[in-house]
Amino acid sequence: MMSGNLASFNFIPQLDLEKETSRWNQVYKVLTEPKPEIKATQREIVWKKNKSTLYFHPAKEKKYQIPIFLVYSLINKSYILDVGEGSSVVGGLTERGYDVYFLDWGSPKYEDRDITLDDYILNFLENGVKRALRHSGAKGISMVGYCLGGTISAIFTSITKLPIVNLVLATVPIDFSVGIVPDKWLKGLQKGTIDFNRFSDVYGVIPSEYMYLMFRGLSPVYISPWINLITRAHDPHYVEKWRRMDKWTKDTASFAGAAFKQLFNDFYKENKLLKGELEIGGRKVDLKNINCPTFVFSTSRDTLILEEQSLPIMDMISSEDKTYQVFEGGHVALALTGMFARFADQWLSTHSQKIQEVVV
């Protein structure tokens, strides 16, 4: 028989009522209030083509002569890289002294159904880089690509004659035979039992709702944030970042049908980039043509782009100055926590000519 005062035994942890009240008030706020407004880092439009826009974000205090040209994926909307003060990749880079040019691909409409990856790379990206070089007056530019934007940046760098002096690739897919796509899908694509051609032809442009559902089904990135929110809802700063992320994950871009077919046929089905068989605008894509200093990095908890997808590029490029690193973190967190800008700056700052070093 137990003796003593049972009240002295603290079987139930004492609740911090103020903290718990704050937690559930914040959860209620997320569930009931409109999505947050995303305020872009100071910028101006320097070029437009169709639905795409090239923004110029001036450095807070310019330290480097070479500007950055930032490229994001075609699949999601690009504002994930400029999602608000304290979380912005663009803002983090401008605060570190870089002028930044940021290409927003836009979201295609039905009239854009015939736009291919060739068009995006040659008519949009290459012309955008030309415009950035003219606007900046710089003799070269640093290409920085994230996710599929990194794949596009690598392809572009390998075929262009424009002065790309540095290349930074974050969580970049190069080998499309591995990844988050289920094995049955990959085998079906490779054997021809799954064919996205008909699907693309019917819709012309893949609706954003379908793109959202497709990638929500492929990755746990859309599930775990709710657990994180409830766990840290007492922290208003975390909740604000969470709300921005939640808005972005549900705000998927549409996808031009011709480019969609090309992505699944040439990359996922045939893996042409890895095999050296890809052609863009009649130009053979050979990653050996990349000989500028190159920095590639992955994150340790990435559930969207696996490290095995990125590593092959290190043996495929000719750059003598090349670095590969793995940083702690996840795919989306890389853009939302400020880590992207910090990691890129650690390398770029040693490969970008400082203003005071320019001989007059």
N, C-alpha and C positions, 0 to 999 in steps of 0.2 A: 504494500500500500504506500502510495507516494505521500510524503509529508511536506510541510512547508506551504508557503503561500504560492498558489498557482499563478497569481498575477505577476509574480516576479520572473516567470518564464516568458520570454518574448517570442512566442511561437509565430506571430504574424508581424512582419516588418512594419514599422511605423511609416505611414504615408506622409510625404511632403505635400500637403494640400495645395499650397501655392503653386508648386511645380506641376502637380497633376491638373489643376484648374487651367493653368497656362497651356499645358499639353492639349487638352481636349478642346479648348477654345480655338487653338490653332488648327486642329483637325477639322472642326466645324467651319472655320474660315475657308479652308481649302475646298471643302465640299459645297459651299454655298456662294462664294464670291466669284465674280467673273475672272477669267484668266488674266494674268498680269500683263501690263504693257511692257514690251521689250524696248528699252532705250539704247540706241546704237551709240558707239563711240564716235566722237566728232569726226565728220566725214563730208566729202563732197563727191558728186557724181562726175566722173571724167570721161565716161564712154558708155554707150548703150548699143546693144544689138538684139533685135527681137525682144525676147523676154529677159535677156541677161543684162546685168548692170555691173560695171566696174566702179568700185568705190575707192577713193583715196582717203586714208586716215593718216594725218600728219603726226609725226613724233611729238611728244610733249616737249622734250628738249633733244633735238636731233644730235646723235652721237656718231652715226655711221653713214658713210657715203653710199653704200649699197642698199637699195630698198628691198623689201620683201614682197613677193607676189604669192598670196595665199589662195589655195585651191581646196574646195571641199567636194564631197561626194555629190553625185547627181540624184541620189535616192532620197535623202532627207533635206529639209530646208537648211540653208547655210547659216542662219542666224545662231545656230548652236555655238559658233565660234565668236559671236559677239552678242552674248546673252545678258549683258548687264554689268554694271560696275561691280568690281570685286570678283567677277567670274569670267570676264571676257578674255579670250585668247588675243583678240585684236588689241584690246585695251592694255593687256599685259605686255605686248610687244611694243606698242607706242610709248608706254611708260618707261621702257628700257632703252629708248632712243632710236627706234627703227621707224622709218616711213613704211606704211603698209598699204599695198594695193590688194583689194579683196574682190574676187569675182563671184558674184551671186548669179547662179545659172538661171534662176527663176523657175516657174512651174509651167510646163508646156500645155498648150490648148490643142484642140482637135486639128487646127490648121498646121500644127507642128509635128504631125504624126510621122512624117518622112525624115525627120532629123535623125542622123546617125551619129555614132561615136566619132566618126571621121569629121563630121560637121562641128561637133562640140570641140574637138581638139584643134582643128585647123582654122575654122571660120570664127570660132568664139575665143578659145584660149590663146592661140597664136596671135590673133589680131589684138586681143586684150593686152598681151605682153608688149607688143609693139607700141601700143598706146601708152602703157605705163613707162616704157623707156623714153618715149618722147616727152611725156609730161614731167618726168623726174630729171631728165638731162643726164642720167647716170649712164655709165659705160657698160653696166651689167646689172643683173638682178639675181636675187636668191629665191629659188622656187621652194615653197613649203606646201606639201600636200598631206592631207589627212584622210585615212580610210581609202575609199575608192578614188578620192581626189588625189591621193598619193600614187595610185596606179596610173591615173591619167597624167600626173606630173612626170612620172618616170618615162612613160611612153613619149610624151611631148619632148622631154629633154633629149631623148635618144634620136629624134628625127629632125629637130629644129636646128637652124643655123644661127638663131638668136643667141646673144651672149648670156648663157646661164652660168653664173660663176660658182654658185653653191646649190646643192639639192638636199632638202630635208624631207624625209618620209616618215610619217607617224602611223603606226598600225596599218601597214600597207599590204593588201592582198596581191600576191604575185603568182603563187601556185593555187589554182582554183580546183585542184583535185582533192583538197582537204578543206575543212572549215565547218561552219555551223549547219550547212545544208545537209539534210539527212542523207545517209548512204543510198537509200532506195531512190531518192530523187536524182542523185548524181549518176547512179547506174542506169536509171531510166533515161536520163538525158543522153548519156554516152551511147546507149543502145538504141536510142530513137523511140522508145516506148512512151516517153514524155516529150511533148513537142509544144513549145510556147509560141510557135509561128502563128498557128490558127488563132490562139488567144489574143495575140497582138494585132492581128489583122482585123479581127472582129471589133475590137475597141478603138483601134487607131492610136489612142493615147491611153495608157493604163491609168485608171482613176486613182487618185490619192488614197481613197478609202481601201482599195484593194492592196495597194502598196503597204499601207499601215497594217492590215490584217496579216499579210504575208510575213512581214518581219516580226510582228508580235508573236506569231506562232513559232518562229524560229529561235527566239532568244528569251531567256529569263530576265533580260534587262527591264522588261515591262512589268514584271511581277514583284521583284524584290524591293523596288522603291517604296511601295506601300508599307512594308515592314519597317524600312528605314524611317519613314515619316512618323509613324506611331511611336517608334523608339525615341526619336529626337524632336518631337513636336513642341516640346517646351522651349526650344531654342528658336526664336523668331528669325534670326539670320539664316539658319539652316532651312527653315520653312520657306523663306523667300526664294532661296536657290532651288529648292525642291519644286516650287510652283513654276518656275521658269522651265525647269527640265520637263515637268509634266506637260506643259503647254507644247514644248517642242516635240516630244515623242508622239503626240497625237496630231501634229501638224505636218503630216508627210506630204512630199511633193508628188505630183503626177509624173509619168515617165513616158517619153516619146516612144511609140510602138517600134519604130525601126531600130532605135538604139537598144530597146529592151531585147529584141530578137538577137541583135548582135552580141549583147552582153552574155546571154545564156548560150548561144551557139558557139561563138568564138572563144569565150573564156571558160565557162563552166563545162560545156560539152567537149570542146576540142582542146582546151587549155593551150591555146596557140601562143600566148605571151610567154609562157614558160618554155615552150618548145622552139621558140624563135620563128614561128610561122605566121605571126600576125602582120597584117598590112593595114596602114592607115593612109587613105588618100593616095594609094599607089606606092607609098613609101614603106619599105620593109622595116619593121620594128626590131632592132637588134640592140638589146640593152648594153652590149659591149661598147656601143658608141658613147655611153655615159662615162666621161673621164674627168669631170669636175669633182671637187671635194664633196663627199656625200655622207650624210648622217642618217641612219635608219634606227628607229627605236620602237619597241613594243611595250605593252604593259602586262604585268604578271597575272592579273585577274580579268583579262579581256575575254568576254564570252561571245564576241562578234567576229573578231579577226584573230585567229590563233597565231602563235609565234611561228609555227611551221609554214604558214602561208607567206610570211615576210622574209624569212632567212635566205631563201634561194637567191635573192637579188644580190647578196654580198659576193657570191661567186660568179655572177653574170655580168657585173659592171667592170669597166677597166680602170676605174679610179684608183690611183695609188694612195690617195688620202681618203680612207673610208672607215667609218666607225659604226659599230652596232652595239646597242645597249638595251637592257630590259629594266624598266622602272616599276616600282610598286604602284599598283592602281588598276583601274578598270577602263573600259573603252570610253564610255560617256563621261565618267568622272575626270578623265584626262582633259576634257574641254571645260568642265564646269567648276573645277577647283583652282584653276590658275596654273596647274602643273605643266600644261602644254607649253605655255609661253616661257616658263622657267627652264624646262628641259631644252627647248630649242635655243634659247639665249645662251645657255652654257656652252654650246658648240658654236653657234653663229658669231658670238662675240669674239671668238678667236679666229674667225674666217672672214670678218667684215672690216674693211679699212675704216679706221676712225677719222672723223673730220679733221682733228688736229694733226693727223699724219699726212694729210694731203699737202703736197708741195705746191706752193703758189708760184 
